[in-house]
Amino acid sequence: MANQNDSFIDEVTEDLRRDRLFGLFRRYGWIAILVILGIVGGAAWREYARNQDEAKAQSWGDAILTAREAEDRVAALSAVDPQGSASRKLLSEMLAAGAEAEAGLTQQAAERLKAAAKGVEGDAVLHDLAMLKAVMAAGPAMDAAERDRVLAELSKPGAPFELLALEQKAVALIGAGRKEDAVMLIGQIQQKDGLSEPLRRRLSEMMITLGAEPDRAEGPGPQTMPAPGAN
């Protein structure tokens, strides 16, 4: 008899739990449904957005490849639609500037790069890359004061292209006939961390050309060197 009572009580308790569960689901089930729909919808949107971004990137890449084969590469590359991406626009302009430099239009290429850099001022890496390329494209034709100002900014400690900018300072010093200053600066660059092997080789080659020991290092830090364009 006791077992029958216990079984009956268990069945009643289970029915009450089931009724409460169904009641809670009827009252709050819509919240769970909304959460599920939100998760599924969010995942679907992310997948859609990713596919759209990939399609745009592929379309831009195909357009760039086509433009590089055009008869007028500069005009074709400049006309490629960046599809709203400032970084893609910069890359297109850098390629166009490269085509201009190959054609001997170095000053025009430098101006294009400086203009393109303004469009990505919020991105230190892309901005500094464009400005460094502008200095390299213009070479000695760039106004000395402007070149010194740009390189001083690009060679600040921690800047994305600090070492390459310092190399360009050394190149400017050599171009100005200031060989001793160039040797001192190159030696200081050689002592810095993070030198790539190609940069290390270029610095050694410059030292040999200047008649100095390839790994020579002396004098104060490069930030104390007078600007290449200084009198």
Kinemage of the C-alpha trace (Angstrom):
@kinemage 1
@onewidth
@group {chain A} dominant
@subgroup {mainchain}
@vectorlist {calphas} color= white
{ca met a 1} P 0.000 0.000 0.000
{ca ala a 2} L 2.836 2.360 0.850
{ca asn a 3} L 4.486 1.668 -2.488
{ca gln a 4} L 1.283 2.479 -4.345
{ca asn a 5} L 0.937 5.772 -2.455
{ca asp a 6} L 4.542 6.710 -3.215
{ca ser a 7} L 4.034 5.898 -6.894
{ca phe a 8} L 0.861 7.956 -7.030
{ca ile a 9} L 2.578 10.921 -5.337
{ca asp a 10} L 5.498 10.689 -7.790
{ca glu a 11} L 3.126 10.698 -10.754
{ca val a 12} L 1.243 13.713 -9.419
{ca thr a 13} L 4.503 15.546 -8.710
{ca glu a 14} L 5.750 14.781 -12.235
{ca asp a 15} L 2.480 16.033 -13.730
{ca leu a 16} L 2.726 19.249 -11.708
{ca arg a 17} L 6.303 19.783 -12.890
{ca arg a 18} L 5.263 19.180 -16.484
{ca asp a 19} L 2.342 21.595 -16.152
{ca arg a 20} L 4.623 24.245 -14.648
{ca leu a 21} L 7.185 23.735 -17.405
{ca phe a 22} L 4.565 24.106 -20.137
{ca gly a 23} L 3.201 27.151 -18.354
{ca leu a 24} L 6.625 28.771 -18.223
{ca phe a 25} L 7.225 27.938 -21.868
{ca arg a 26} L 3.865 29.464 -22.873
{ca arg a 27} L 4.685 32.587 -20.893
{ca tyr a 28} L 8.403 33.014 -21.711
{ca gly a 29} L 8.992 30.743 -24.678
{ca trp a 30} L 8.908 33.638 -27.098
{ca ile a 31} L 12.090 34.980 -25.477
{ca ala a 32} L 13.928 31.740 -26.193
{ca ile a 33} L 12.638 31.783 -29.766
{ca leu a 34} L 13.888 35.352 -30.232
{ca val a 35} L 17.309 34.413 -28.846
{ca ile a 36} L 17.558 31.455 -31.221
{ca leu a 37} L 16.431 33.562 -34.168
{ca gly a 38} L 18.975 36.238 -33.204
{ca ile a 39} L 21.828 33.714 -33.075
{ca val a 40} L 20.866 32.124 -36.392
{ca gly a 41} L 20.262 35.503 -38.036
{ca gly a 42} L 23.562 36.903 -36.769
{ca ala a 43} L 25.490 33.901 -38.075
{ca ala a 44} L 23.748 34.168 -41.443
{ca trp a 45} L 24.529 37.895 -41.675
{ca arg a 46} L 28.184 37.379 -40.799
{ca glu a 47} L 28.475 34.721 -43.476
{ca tyr a 48} L 26.759 36.977 -46.006
{ca ala a 49} L 29.002 39.947 -45.137
{ca arg a 50} L 32.114 37.759 -45.356
{ca asn a 51} L 31.081 36.494 -48.783
{ca gln a 52} L 30.410 40.056 -49.930
{ca asp a 53} L 33.826 41.231 -48.737
{ca glu a 54} L 35.523 38.314 -50.479
{ca ala a 55} L 33.622 39.053 -53.691
{ca lys a 56} L 34.627 42.719 -53.579
{ca ala a 57} L 38.271 41.860 -52.914
{ca gln a 58} L 38.320 39.373 -55.784
{ca ser a 59} L 36.631 41.851 -58.117
{ca trp a 60} L 39.170 44.536 -57.186
{ca gly a 61} L 42.082 42.142 -57.641
{ca asp a 62} L 40.843 41.110 -61.084
{ca ala a 63} L 40.464 44.773 -62.061
{ca ile a 64} L 44.027 45.522 -60.915
{ca leu a 65} L 45.443 42.627 -62.944
{ca thr a 66} L 43.556 43.831 -66.015
{ca ala a 67} L 44.695 47.434 -65.490
{ca arg a 68} L 48.349 46.374 -65.257
{ca glu a 69} L 48.069 44.904 -68.739
{ca ala a 70} L 46.501 48.050 -70.208
{ca glu a 71} L 48.348 50.228 -72.681
{ca asp a 72} L 48.061 53.230 -70.353
{ca arg a 73} L 48.716 51.559 -67.017
{ca val a 74} L 48.708 54.788 -65.020
{ca ala a 75} L 45.244 55.832 -66.180
{ca ala a 76} L 43.862 52.303 -65.901
{ca leu a 77} L 45.179 51.749 -62.373
{ca ser a 78} L 43.942 55.139 -61.207
{ca ala a 79} L 40.472 54.339 -62.548
{ca val a 80} L 40.059 51.046 -60.670
{ca asp a 81} L 37.092 51.280 -58.316
{ca pro a 82} L 38.304 50.684 -54.734
{ca gln a 83} L 34.696 49.858 -53.746
{ca gly a 84} L 34.770 52.113 -50.743
{ca ser a 85} L 38.085 50.910 -49.348
{ca ala a 86} L 40.680 53.603 -48.620
{ca ser a 87} L 43.441 50.992 -48.385
{ca arg a 88} L 42.585 49.570 -51.826
{ca lys a 89} L 42.590 53.083 -53.263
{ca leu a 90} L 46.062 53.673 -51.822
{ca leu a 91} L 47.374 50.424 -53.273
{ca ser a 92} L 45.981 51.345 -56.694
{ca glu a 93} L 47.661 54.735 -56.489
{ca met a 94} L 50.936 53.161 -55.393
{ca leu a 95} L 50.877 50.883 -58.415
{ca ala a 96} L 50.046 53.837 -60.656
{ca ala a 97} L 52.919 55.802 -59.122
{ca gly a 98} L 55.224 52.853 -59.772
{ca ala a 99} L 54.227 52.904 -63.433
{ca glu a 100} L 54.921 56.652 -63.567
{ca ala a 101} L 58.331 56.186 -61.961
{ca glu a 102} L 59.199 53.492 -64.501
{ca ala a 103} L 58.281 55.972 -67.241
{ca gly a 104} L 60.644 58.542 -65.745
{ca leu a 105} L 57.886 60.693 -64.256
{ca thr a 106} L 59.397 60.535 -60.774
{ca gln a 107} L 58.173 63.909 -59.534
{ca gln a 108} L 54.648 63.153 -60.727
{ca ala a 109} L 54.814 59.768 -58.996
{ca ala a 110} L 55.925 61.417 -55.751
{ca glu a 111} L 53.055 63.913 -55.860
{ca arg a 112} L 50.583 61.093 -56.483
{ca leu a 113} L 51.908 59.186 -53.471
{ca lys a 114} L 51.753 62.226 -51.198
{ca ala a 115} L 48.161 62.874 -52.250
{ca ala a 116} L 47.251 59.224 -51.701
{ca ala a 117} L 48.814 59.270 -48.225
{ca lys a 118} L 46.343 61.947 -47.159
{ca gly a 119} L 43.518 59.502 -47.726
{ca val a 120} L 44.844 57.061 -45.124
{ca glu a 121} L 46.106 59.392 -42.408
{ca gly a 122} L 44.342 57.252 -39.825
{ca asp a 123} L 46.436 54.217 -40.788
{ca ala a 124} L 50.034 54.856 -39.721
{ca val a 125} L 51.467 51.920 -41.657
{ca leu a 126} L 49.872 52.726 -45.012
{ca his a 127} L 50.384 56.480 -44.596
{ca asp a 128} L 54.076 56.144 -43.743
{ca leu a 129} L 54.613 53.612 -46.515
{ca ala a 130} L 53.163 55.996 -49.106
{ca met a 131} L 55.256 58.920 -47.823
{ca leu a 132} L 58.444 56.840 -47.763
{ca lys a 133} L 57.809 55.756 -51.335
{ca ala a 134} L 57.215 59.403 -52.270
{ca val a 135} L 60.656 60.328 -50.917
{ca met a 136} L 62.257 57.428 -52.742
{ca ala a 137} L 60.455 58.198 -56.008
{ca ala a 138} L 61.391 61.881 -55.992
{ca gly a 139} L 64.977 61.307 -54.906
{ca pro a 140} L 67.226 64.392 -55.102
{ca ala a 141} L 64.497 66.261 -56.995
{ca met a 142} L 62.446 66.638 -53.800
{ca asp a 143} L 62.876 69.911 -51.961
{ca ala a 144} L 65.563 69.311 -49.328
{ca ala a 145} L 63.594 70.928 -46.517
{ca glu a 146} L 60.492 68.893 -47.331
{ca arg a 147} L 62.504 65.676 -47.585
{ca asp a 148} L 64.186 66.335 -44.222
{ca arg a 149} L 60.832 67.055 -42.588
{ca val a 150} L 59.206 63.913 -43.977
{ca leu a 151} L 62.139 61.664 -43.087
{ca ala a 152} L 62.362 63.131 -39.585
{ca glu a 153} L 58.718 62.168 -39.061
{ca leu a 154} L 59.101 58.706 -40.598
{ca ser a 155} L 62.268 57.883 -38.628
{ca lys a 156} L 60.900 58.617 -35.161
{ca pro a 157} L 61.532 55.761 -32.712
{ca gly a 158} L 58.802 53.171 -33.063
{ca ala a 159} L 57.562 54.441 -36.425
{ca pro a 160} L 56.519 51.610 -38.799
{ca phe a 161} L 59.370 52.254 -41.250
{ca glu a 162} L 61.890 53.858 -38.922
{ca leu a 163} L 64.905 51.919 -40.208
{ca leu a 164} L 64.095 52.418 -43.882
{ca ala a 165} L 63.583 56.125 -43.289
{ca leu a 166} L 66.979 56.318 -41.579
{ca glu a 167} L 68.478 54.557 -44.599
{ca gln a 168} L 66.986 57.258 -46.826
{ca lys a 169} L 68.541 59.880 -44.557
{ca ala a 170} L 71.908 58.258 -45.181
{ca val a 171} L 71.248 58.232 -48.921
{ca ala a 172} L 70.426 61.948 -48.764
{ca leu a 173} L 73.638 62.650 -46.860
{ca ile a 174} L 75.656 60.789 -49.485
{ca gly a 175} L 73.898 62.726 -52.226
{ca ala a 176} L 74.780 65.969 -50.464
{ca gly a 177} L 78.471 64.976 -50.350
{ca arg a 178} L 78.494 64.590 -46.562
{ca lys a 179} L 80.258 61.226 -46.504
{ca glu a 180} L 81.501 61.368 -42.899
{ca asp a 181} L 78.014 62.111 -41.601
{ca ala a 182} L 76.634 59.312 -43.778
{ca val a 183} L 79.179 56.825 -42.430
{ca met a 184} L 78.331 57.801 -38.857
{ca leu a 185} L 74.591 57.468 -39.441
{ca ile a 186} L 74.900 54.144 -41.258
{ca gly a 187} L 76.983 52.783 -38.389
{ca gln a 188} L 74.311 53.831 -35.928
{ca ile a 189} L 71.590 52.165 -37.999
{ca gln a 190} L 73.598 48.944 -38.089
{ca gln a 191} L 73.480 48.772 -34.296
{ca lys a 192} L 69.693 48.916 -34.150
{ca asp a 193} L 67.469 45.915 -33.516
{ca gly a 194} L 65.183 44.580 -36.193
{ca leu a 195} L 67.382 45.034 -39.268
{ca ser a 196} L 66.319 42.768 -42.110
{ca glu a 197} L 69.047 40.923 -43.986
{ca pro a 198} L 68.503 42.908 -47.228
{ca leu a 199} L 68.768 46.187 -45.310
{ca arg a 200} L 71.887 44.978 -43.511
{ca arg a 201} L 73.485 44.129 -46.859
{ca arg a 202} L 72.582 47.503 -48.355
{ca leu a 203} L 74.083 49.329 -45.395
{ca ser a 204} L 77.303 47.291 -45.625
{ca glu a 205} L 77.525 47.986 -49.338
{ca met a 206} L 77.112 51.720 -48.721
{ca met a 207} L 79.860 51.630 -46.106
{ca ile a 208} L 82.217 49.849 -48.503
{ca thr a 209} L 81.403 52.352 -51.237
{ca leu a 210} L 82.216 55.172 -48.817
{ca gly a 211} L 85.541 53.534 -47.945
{ca ala a 212} L 84.609 52.640 -44.349
{ca glu a 213} L 84.501 49.389 -42.419
{ca pro a 214} L 81.198 47.623 -43.218
{ca asp a 215} L 80.176 47.255 -39.539
{ca arg a 216} L 81.523 50.552 -38.217
{ca ala a 217} L 79.442 52.245 -35.536
{ca glu a 218} L 80.272 55.365 -33.627
{ca gly a 219} L 79.033 58.722 -32.456
{ca pro a 220} L 75.733 59.850 -30.932
{ca gly a 221} L 72.313 58.441 -31.798
{ca pro a 222} L 70.928 59.207 -35.249
{ca gln a 223} L 68.375 61.629 -33.843
{ca thr a 224} L 71.256 64.034 -33.055
{ca met a 225} L 72.522 64.077 -36.617
{ca pro a 226} L 72.023 67.326 -38.517
{ca ala a 227} L 69.363 67.143 -41.203
{ca pro a 228} L 70.676 66.162 -44.642
{ca gly a 229} L 69.516 69.462 -46.080
{ca ala a 230} L 71.074 71.598 -43.348
{ca asn a 231} L 73.827 74.049 -44.220
